[in-house]
Amino acid sequence: MSAATRTLIPLEAVDPAMLEQVLDRAFGTGRHGRTAYAIRAGTDWLPALSFAALDEDGMLAGTIQAWPVALTDPQGRAHPLIMVGPVAVLPELKHTGYGRMLMAAQASALDPAAPLPQVLIGDEPYYRQFGFVEAPRGWACPGEWDPARLLVRGAQPAVLPQAGMLGPWRG
């Protein structure tokens, strides 16, 4: 299937039940217990940065969401970030370019004049192509997590604190 036959739409145009079905198929029904869900607990995804990909038949093939989160440093200051994900693609469509298309759509929707750093939990070898690098080892997450899978992307990630706890941004 060529990329020309794929369509991107705002995620808010997708029936919430269909979104849940894609997420369940991509990550399993136990996904709500994952660390990423605890980090963004009680927040709503950001519509301007969340998209759905439709296949050539108009069927939902994948989604990407963005969430307002913060890194709270040891002094109690909250540093806002955007949490990328989940990046969900139906299992039978993995490795066909939908993930790259969704990541590119989200990156192009970020305001270049005021970009917030982005964070995600994922496989560094894959997300490296989008500019993500391992987050500082002083960053912590609620629950169990693998520090090698906590990734960050930003114009100047060095300005972020080297230590802190990730959680929802209540701004």
C-alpha positions as CSV (number, residue, x, y, z in Angstrom):
1,M,0.0,0.0,0.0
2,S,1.4,3.4,-0.9
3,A,1.5,6.3,1.5
4,A,-0.7,8.2,-1.0
5,T,-3.7,6.0,-0.2
6,R,-3.5,6.8,3.6
7,T,-5.3,9.6,5.3
8,L,-4.6,11.5,8.4
9,I,-7.5,13.0,10.4
10,P,-7.7,14.6,13.8
11,L,-8.1,12.0,16.5
12,E,-11.1,13.8,17.9
13,A,-13.0,12.8,14.7
14,V,-12.6,9.1,15.7
15,D,-15.3,7.3,17.6
16,P,-13.8,6.8,21.2
17,A,-14.9,3.1,21.1
18,M,-12.9,2.5,17.9
19,L,-9.9,4.3,19.5
20,E,-10.1,1.9,22.4
21,Q,-10.3,-1.1,20.1
22,V,-7.1,-0.1,18.3
23,L,-5.3,0.6,21.6
24,D,-6.4,-2.8,22.9
25,R,-5.2,-4.6,19.8
26,A,-1.9,-2.8,19.8
27,F,-1.1,-3.0,23.5
28,G,-3.5,-5.5,25.1
29,T,-6.4,-5.0,27.5
30,G,-4.0,-4.7,30.5
31,R,-2.5,-1.5,29.1
32,H,-4.1,0.7,31.7
33,G,-1.7,-0.6,34.3
34,R,1.3,0.7,32.4
35,T,3.6,3.5,33.7
36,A,2.6,5.9,30.9
37,Y,-1.0,5.8,32.1
38,A,0.1,6.8,35.6
39,I,2.3,9.6,34.3
40,R,-0.6,11.2,32.5
41,A,-3.4,10.3,35.0
42,G,-6.3,12.7,35.2
43,T,-5.3,14.7,32.1
44,D,-6.9,14.9,28.7
45,W,-5.0,14.3,25.4
46,L,-4.2,17.3,23.4
47,P,-6.4,17.5,20.3
48,A,-4.1,19.7,18.2
49,L,-1.3,17.1,18.5
50,S,-3.3,13.8,18.3
51,F,-4.1,12.1,15.0
52,A,-5.5,9.0,13.5
53,A,-4.4,7.2,10.3
54,L,-6.9,5.6,8.0
55,D,-6.0,2.9,5.5
56,E,-7.0,3.0,1.8
57,D,-10.5,1.7,2.8
58,G,-11.1,4.4,5.3
59,M,-10.5,2.0,8.2
60,L,-8.7,3.1,11.4
61,A,-5.1,1.8,11.1
62,G,-3.3,3.7,13.9
63,T,-3.3,6.6,16.3
64,I,-1.0,8.9,18.1
65,Q,-1.8,11.0,21.2
66,A,0.0,13.8,23.1
67,W,-0.6,14.6,26.7
68,P,0.4,17.5,29.1
69,V,2.8,16.2,31.6
70,A,5.5,17.7,33.8
71,L,8.8,16.9,35.4
72,T,8.8,18.0,39.0
73,D,12.4,18.7,40.1
74,P,13.7,18.2,43.6
75,Q,12.9,21.8,44.5
76,G,9.2,21.2,43.6
77,R,9.2,23.2,40.3
78,A,7.1,21.7,37.5
79,H,8.7,21.7,34.1
80,P,6.0,21.2,31.4
81,L,6.6,18.5,28.7
82,I,4.5,16.8,26.1
83,M,4.1,13.1,26.5
84,V,4.0,11.4,23.1
85,G,2.0,8.2,22.9
86,P,0.6,5.8,22.7
87,V,1.7,5.4,19.1
88,A,-0.7,2.6,18.2
89,V,-0.7,0.7,14.9
90,L,-2.8,-2.4,14.3
91,P,-0.6,-5.5,14.7
92,E,-1.1,-6.6,11.1
93,L,0.0,-3.2,9.8
94,K,3.2,-2.8,11.8
95,H,6.3,-2.1,9.8
96,T,4.3,-0.5,7.0
97,G,5.0,3.1,7.7
98,Y,2.0,4.1,9.8
99,G,4.0,4.8,12.9
100,R,6.5,7.1,11.0
101,M,3.5,8.9,9.4
102,L,1.9,9.5,12.7
103,M,5.1,10.7,14.3
104,A,5.8,13.1,11.4
105,A,2.3,14.5,11.7
106,Q,2.7,15.2,15.4
107,A,6.1,16.7,15.0
108,S,4.9,19.0,12.2
109,A,2.0,20.2,14.4
110,L,4.3,21.4,17.2
111,D,4.8,25.2,17.3
112,P,8.4,25.8,16.3
113,A,8.4,29.2,18.0
114,A,7.6,27.6,21.4
115,P,8.3,23.9,21.3
116,L,7.9,22.1,24.6
117,P,10.3,19.1,25.1
118,Q,8.6,15.7,24.4
119,V,9.0,12.6,26.4
120,L,7.9,9.0,25.7
121,I,8.4,5.5,26.9
122,G,9.5,3.3,24.0
123,D,12.3,1.6,22.1
124,E,15.2,3.9,21.6
125,P,16.4,2.2,18.4
126,Y,13.1,3.0,16.7
127,Y,12.4,6.5,18.2
128,R,16.0,7.7,17.6
129,Q,15.0,8.4,14.0
130,F,12.6,11.1,15.3
131,G,15.3,12.7,17.5
132,F,14.5,11.0,20.8
133,V,17.4,10.2,23.1
134,E,17.6,8.5,26.5
135,A,16.3,10.8,29.3
136,P,18.6,11.7,32.2
137,R,18.9,8.7,34.6
138,G,17.8,11.0,37.4
139,W,14.3,11.2,36.0
140,A,11.8,8.9,37.8
141,C,8.4,7.6,36.9
142,P,5.6,6.1,39.0
143,G,5.4,2.4,39.0
144,E,7.8,0.0,37.3
145,W,9.7,1.2,34.3
146,D,12.9,0.7,32.4
147,P,15.2,3.8,32.4
148,A,16.6,2.9,29.0
149,R,13.1,3.2,27.5
150,L,12.4,6.7,28.9
151,L,13.2,9.0,26.0
152,V,13.2,12.8,25.5
153,R,13.3,15.1,22.5
154,G,13.7,18.8,22.5
155,A,15.6,21.8,21.0
156,Q,17.8,21.9,24.1
157,P,17.2,18.9,26.4
158,A,20.2,19.9,28.4
159,V,18.3,22.8,30.0
160,L,15.9,20.3,31.6
161,P,16.6,19.2,35.2
162,Q,18.8,16.2,35.6
163,A,16.5,14.8,38.3
164,G,12.7,14.8,38.9
165,M,9.5,12.8,38.9
166,L,7.3,12.7,35.8
167,G,3.5,13.1,36.3
168,P,0.5,14.9,35.0
169,W,0.8,18.6,34.3
170,R,-1.9,20.5,36.2
171,G,-0.6,23.8,34.9
